[in-house]
């Protein structure tokens, strides 16, 4: 019976290792020498490509950035260029050898020729005003509106669309000035009865100075007692009472009776 004994691999020797390292290094240097000595092909010089250059100061395109090129005189505008090309004639110089001799001038003959010319060319007076004479008229003042002669009631808001069923006469109030209207805001139920009434304040300060407290209370009482036509729902409106002012009664002065002066003689009684 044959028994197979496994053989153990022998380890590499140092000589074998150094041989492999030297072969690898030699191969590396050979590859560097073979492929590293080659040069890249030379670059082809560019042709027909845009080139940026700094424009000189006298370039005409630089002058287009000047905002005053067309607003102010410019050395390169049309008028300046052609004016610089104008040919100027130098006047001749006169060198006088002696002082000028002035001719005598008489002041009385200065306007004599002009006076003679105007005397022979007189023309008649012509009126160039062909417009008719203006006609003046006195403007008439516009008529003043007539002030109401009685106190009136004005309904505003939803009340203006309903009828006042129990109208009552509005009184007049004695006053030396016009009275401000009394404004009452009311809430009316569907049956037409006033369920709430409130006196509104004046709109401005001048109106408060002409309010009459008694007239305001009367307006509030009339607003509570008012009845309107029925409506499907509750609505709100304003009752504005425009009061008519009547002159104040003139008080008749009461004559004052003259004082009665009584004289009494206090004489002593006669002795018997």
C-alpha positions, 0 to 999 in steps of 0.5 A: 500500500503506497502512502502519499506524503504532501511536500511542503513548499520551500521558502524563497531565498534572499538571492531569489528576492534580490534577483526579482527586485533588480529585474523589476527596476531594470524593466522600469528604467527601460520603460522610462527611457523608451517612452519618456524621451518622446516630445509632444508635437509643436503647437500650431500658431493661431490665425484669424482670432480676435485680439484685444488692444487698448484704444488710444486716447484719440480714438473716435469711438472713445469720444462716443462715451462722452455725454456732452458730445452733442450738447456742448461744443466739442473739438471734433464736432461738425462746426468746429472742424469746418471752422478750423478750415476757414481761410481768414484774410489778414487786413493790411496794416496802415502806418500813419505818419501823422495824426489824423485831421478831423473835419469840423462838425456843427451840432445844428446840422446833425438832424437837419437832413432827417428833419427835411426828409420827414417834413416831405413825407408826412402821412395822414393818421390812420386808425387800425382799430376796427373792433366795435366799442365795448358795451359794458353791462352790470352783472346781476347777482344770483337770486338768494334761495328762499328760506323755509317759512315753516319747520320741515322734516326730512327722512333719510336712509330706509325711512325715506322709502316708508310713509309717515302715518301720523304726521304732526305739525312742527312748532316754530322756535323764537331765536335771534339766529338760525337754528341747527337741525335736530337729527334723531336716529330711529330703529323701526320694527316690522309693524312700523313702531319706533323701538329706539330713538337716539339724538345724534351729536352735531356734525361740527362745532359751529352747529353745536353753538346754534342748537336749541335744547328744547327743540332737540327734546321736542324732536326726540319726543316726536320721533318716539311717537312716530308711526311708519308703514309696515315693512318685512324686517326691522330697518334704521333711518334718520329723522332730520327736523329743520326748525324755523326760527321766528324773531324774538318778542320785543319786551315792552318796558313797564313804566316805573311810577314816580316816587311819592315824597311826603313832607311832615312837620314835626312841631312841638305840641302847645302847652296849655 
